Amino acid sequence: MTAMTAANSNTVAIVTGGSKGIGRAICGELARAGYYVVINYMGDKKGAEQTLAMVEETGSRGEICQFDVRDGQAAERVVEDLALRLDGIDVLVNNAGIIADGLFMMMSRDNWQSVIDTSLNGFYNMTRPVLEKMVRRRRGSIVSISSAASLMASRGQANYSAAKAGLNAASRAVATEVARLGIRVNVVAPGLIETDMIQNAPKDHIKTLIPMARIGRPEEVAMVVGFLCSEAASYMTGQVISVNGGMF
């Protein structure tokens, strides 16, 4: 168990992009808090299965669920099935995201659109049907994973910055709409975290830009997500929480 209030064994959390990195760490954190964890993945089935094994090692249960968050109809079908079969959805973590970096003047339309479709349209595709279920039960927590790039200039990431900044703004707006219905909507904006996304980055140089002089760990992001999903954060909604080693 974490230090946060443990979830009831019947509570359900969906984590998109849960096959590796920050998503996998979030699945583990929620499993330790007692959630039944639904691990979404698009193509990395082996990674999703490894995440599920980690979830089960905590004593919790879960399942893997393959679909593309860019496909609104597929997302809606999955949400309907899960809500019916598992008797509701208590937590949604919108973690799925991709990068396709490049200078804006040289950026293809496909690279622009694919990043927007995954992070921002994926938020819509998942959050809207999940909210319908949460509103009926008058409870729930939604946490979306943004990025430091949504809050500061990031050269070569106009598409990613736009998607994540839109995610921040959309989350804040939705939070105001559902706050009186017992549903909280928050965002976590990580800085440089040790994941596949930065495997080719100049890490020694990056460290000199971070006041803590190190790159973060996925578990450090996951613990903040776990807090926001817990009753310990019952008076927090519409917030964008940075986890970035003091970058700004």
C-alpha positions in Angstrom: 0.0 0.0 0.0 1.1 3.6 -0.5 0.9 6.3 2.1 -2.3 7.5 0.4 -5.7 6.2 1.3 -6.0 2.7 -0.2 -8.7 2.2 -2.8 -11.5 -0.2 -2.3 -10.7 -3.5 -4.0 -13.6 -2.9 -6.4 -12.3 0.4 -7.7 -11.2 0.5 -11.3 -8.5 2.6 -13.0 -7.8 2.9 -16.7 -4.3 4.0 -17.7 -3.7 4.7 -21.4 -0.2 4.0 -22.7 0.5 1.7 -19.8 3.0 -0.7 -21.5 6.2 1.2 -20.4 7.8 4.3 -18.9 5.6 6.7 -17.0 2.5 4.7 -17.8 3.9 1.5 -16.4 5.0 3.3 -13.2 1.5 4.8 -12.8 -0.1 1.3 -13.2 2.2 0.1 -10.4 1.4 3.0 -8.1 -2.4 2.6 -8.5 -2.1 -1.2 -8.1 -0.3 -0.6 -4.8 -3.2 1.6 -3.7 -5.6 -1.3 -4.4 -7.1 -0.4 -7.8 -8.0 -3.0 -10.5 -5.8 -1.6 -13.3 -6.8 -1.6 -16.9 -3.6 -1.3 -18.9 -4.2 0.2 -22.4 -1.6 -0.3 -25.1 -1.6 0.1 -28.9 1.2 -2.1 -30.2 3.4 -3.3 -27.4 1.6 -6.3 -26.1 4.7 -7.8 -24.5 5.3 -4.6 -22.6 1.6 -4.4 -21.5 1.9 -8.0 -20.2 5.0 -7.1 -18.3 3.1 -4.2 -16.7 0.3 -6.6 -15.8 2.7 -9.0 -14.1 4.1 -6.1 -12.1 0.5 -5.1 -11.1 -0.2 -8.6 -10.0 3.0 -8.8 -7.9 1.5 -6.0 -5.7 -1.4 -8.2 -4.9 -3.8 -6.3 -7.0 -5.5 -7.4 -10.2 -5.9 -6.0 -13.7 -6.1 -6.7 -17.4 -4.5 -5.5 -20.7 -6.7 -3.8 -23.3 -5.5 -3.1 -26.9 -6.9 -0.1 -28.7 -5.7 3.2 -30.2 -6.8 6.3 -28.3 -6.9 8.2 -31.6 -9.9 6.0 -32.6 -12.9 7.6 -30.9 -15.3 4.8 -31.7 -12.9 2.1 -30.4 -12.4 4.1 -27.2 -16.1 4.5 -26.6 -16.7 0.8 -27.1 -14.0 -0.1 -24.6 -15.3 2.3 -22.0 -18.8 1.0 -22.4 -17.6 -2.6 -22.0 -15.4 -1.9 -19.0 -18.0 0.2 -17.2 -20.6 -2.6 -17.6 -18.3 -5.5 -16.9 -16.4 -3.9 -14.0 -19.4 -2.0 -12.5 -18.0 1.5 -13.1 -14.8 3.4 -13.7 -13.3 5.4 -10.8 -10.0 6.7 -12.3 -8.8 7.6 -15.8 -5.2 8.5 -16.4 -4.6 9.9 -19.9 -1.0 9.0 -20.4 -0.7 8.0 -24.0 1.4 10.3 -26.1 4.0 10.4 -28.9 6.6 12.8 -30.1 7.6 13.6 -33.7 10.1 16.4 -33.3 11.3 18.8 -35.9 11.5 22.5 -36.8 8.1 23.9 -37.5 8.9 25.2 -41.0 10.0 21.7 -42.0 7.3 19.8 -40.1 5.0 17.5 -42.2 1.3 17.7 -41.7 1.3 14.0 -40.7 3.8 14.7 -37.9 1.7 17.6 -36.7 -1.5 15.7 -36.8 -0.4 12.4 -35.3 0.9 14.2 -32.1 -2.3 16.3 -31.8 -4.5 13.2 -32.4 -2.8 11.1 -29.7 -2.4 13.6 -26.9 -5.3 16.0 -27.4 -7.9 14.1 -29.4 -7.0 11.1 -27.3 -8.0 13.1 -24.2 -11.4 13.8 -25.8 -11.9 10.3 -27.0 -11.3 8.8 -23.5 -12.5 11.5 -21.2 -15.9 12.2 -22.7 -17.3 8.7 -22.4 -15.6 8.1 -19.0 -17.1 11.3 -17.7 -20.6 10.1 -18.7 -20.1 7.1 -16.4 -18.6 9.1 -13.5 -21.4 11.8 -13.6 -24.0 9.1 -13.1 -22.1 7.9 -10.0 -21.1 11.4 -8.9 -17.5 10.5 -8.2 -14.2 10.0 -10.0 -10.8 11.3 -10.7 -9.2 12.1 -14.1 -5.5 12.9 -14.4 -3.8 13.7 -17.7 -0.1 13.6 -18.3 1.1 16.8 -20.0 4.7 18.0 -20.2 7.0 20.8 -19.3 6.9 21.7 -23.0 3.3 22.9 -22.5 4.5 25.6 -20.1 7.8 26.7 -21.6 9.3 27.1 -25.1 10.7 23.9 -26.5 12.6 24.2 -29.8 11.5 21.6 -32.3 8.4 20.6 -30.5 5.7 23.0 -31.7 3.3 20.0 -32.3 4.0 18.4 -28.9 3.8 21.8 -27.1 0.5 22.6 -28.8 -1.0 19.3 -27.9 0.0 19.4 -24.3 -0.9 23.0 -23.8 -4.3 22.2 -25.2 -4.5 19.3 -22.8 -3.9 21.7 -19.9 -6.5 24.1 -21.0 -9.1 21.5 -21.8 -8.6 19.8 -18.4 -9.0 23.1 -16.5 -12.2 23.8 -18.4 -13.7 20.4 -17.9 -12.8 20.6 -14.2 -15.0 23.6 -13.7 -17.9 21.8 -15.4 -17.9 18.7 -13.2 -16.5 19.9 -9.9 -19.9 20.1 -8.2 -20.6 16.5 -9.4 -17.9 15.0 -7.3 -15.4 14.6 -10.1 -11.9 16.0 -10.1 -9.8 16.7 -13.2 -6.1 17.5 -12.9 -2.9 17.5 -14.9 0.7 16.4 -14.1 3.4 18.1 -16.3 6.7 16.1 -16.1 10.0 17.6 -17.1 12.8 15.4 -18.3 12.1 11.8 -17.1 14.1 8.7 -17.8 12.0 7.0 -20.5 12.4 5.9 -24.1 11.3 9.3 -25.3 14.7 10.9 -24.2 17.0 7.9 -25.0 18.8 9.8 -27.7 18.8 13.2 -25.9 22.1 14.8 -24.7 21.5 13.9 -21.1 24.8 15.3 -19.7 23.9 18.7 -21.2 20.3 18.5 -20.1 21.3 17.9 -16.5 23.1 21.3 -16.4 19.7 22.9 -17.1 17.9 21.3 -14.2 18.4 22.9 -10.8 18.4 19.4 -9.2 21.0 18.4 -11.7 19.4 15.0 -12.5 16.8 13.5 -14.7 13.6 12.4 -13.0 12.4 8.8 -12.6 9.0 7.6 -13.8 8.1 6.6 -10.2 8.4 10.2 -9.1 5.7 11.2 -11.6 3.6 8.2 -10.7 3.5 9.1 -7.0 2.1 12.5 -7.8 -0.6 10.9 -10.0 -1.4 8.4 -7.2 -1.8 11.4 -4.8 -4.2 13.2 -7.2 -6.3 10.0 -7.5 -6.6 9.6 -3.8 -8.9 11.1 -1.2 -5.8 13.0 0.1 -6.3 15.3 -2.9 -10.1 15.6 -2.4 -10.0 19.4 -2.6 -7.8 19.7 -5.7 -9.2 20.1 -9.2 -8.3 22.1 -12.3 -4.6 22.0 -11.4 -1.4 21.6 -13.5 1.3 20.1 -11.2 4.9 20.3 -12.5 7.3 17.5 -11.7 10.5 18.8 -13.2 13.4 19.2 -10.8 12.8 22.9 -10.5 13.3 23.8 -14.2 11.1 26.8 -13.9 
